[in-house]
């Protein structure tokens, strides 16, 4: 079920978060802390590529932040400086990021810090991007008075929620879960490319995340995978029967 508060959370604020910004500049103590975290993560990655920039993006660099928003911290490198096989580099960095997140639970002003090693050539569709290194905006967010796609986003989210409910009740559901994960990913990506962060598709994705439907999907897949790969112990006495 989508609540009214979840819908209203999609409406942008009039100002940037005062917990993070002052006069549209990142608070100095937050900037220094994010730089240190980025440097530690870069050392942990140990991939040899030059660190080109560290950027803050996502809702905390915009007007659509909420109390559960993350600090989306992006370390900009050139994947080709690691290896010509950029797809392989992406998988390596993603795996290292997962291990880092399992080891650390860092919060700043009550917001979690989400780290990502971004390819220099990767297109980014965020309307707010701030260089932590240069302490200045790369892309300055624009204030939006209202969002016109809320009804469309709600309809898209409800349709996918119905589909997920059917999938979760079905047997042998792992292939269908994989297909749905890909569908949600493609939906969000197409919306970002066409209309940016306030596209109906991206807002629908946010509703799916806030209602825990995406978590339900991933958790179900993990449980099924663990069950499929497990082998119950058979006692010797049972073998002899």
Secondary structure as GFF3:
##gff-version 3
##sequence-region A 1 241
A	DSSP	alpha_helix	4	8	.	.	.	ID=ss1
A	DSSP	beta_strand	21	22	.	.	.	ID=ss2
A	DSSP	beta_strand	25	26	.	.	.	ID=ss3
A	DSSP	alpha_helix	28	45	.	.	.	ID=ss4
A	DSSP	beta_strand	53	57	.	.	.	ID=ss5
A	DSSP	three_ten_helix	59	61	.	.	.	ID=ss6
A	DSSP	beta_strand	71	77	.	.	.	ID=ss7
A	DSSP	three_ten_helix	79	81	.	.	.	ID=ss8
A	DSSP	alpha_helix	86	103	.	.	.	ID=ss9
A	DSSP	beta_strand	107	108	.	.	.	ID=ss10
A	DSSP	beta_strand	111	119	.	.	.	ID=ss11
A	DSSP	beta_strand	129	131	.	.	.	ID=ss12
A	DSSP	beta_strand	136	139	.	.	.	ID=ss13
A	DSSP	alpha_helix	150	168	.	.	.	ID=ss14
A	DSSP	alpha_helix	174	195	.	.	.	ID=ss15
A	DSSP	three_ten_helix	196	198	.	.	.	ID=ss16
A	DSSP	alpha_helix	200	210	.	.	.	ID=ss17
A	DSSP	alpha_helix	213	229	.	.	.	ID=ss18
A	DSSP	alpha_helix	236	239	.	.	.	ID=ss19
###
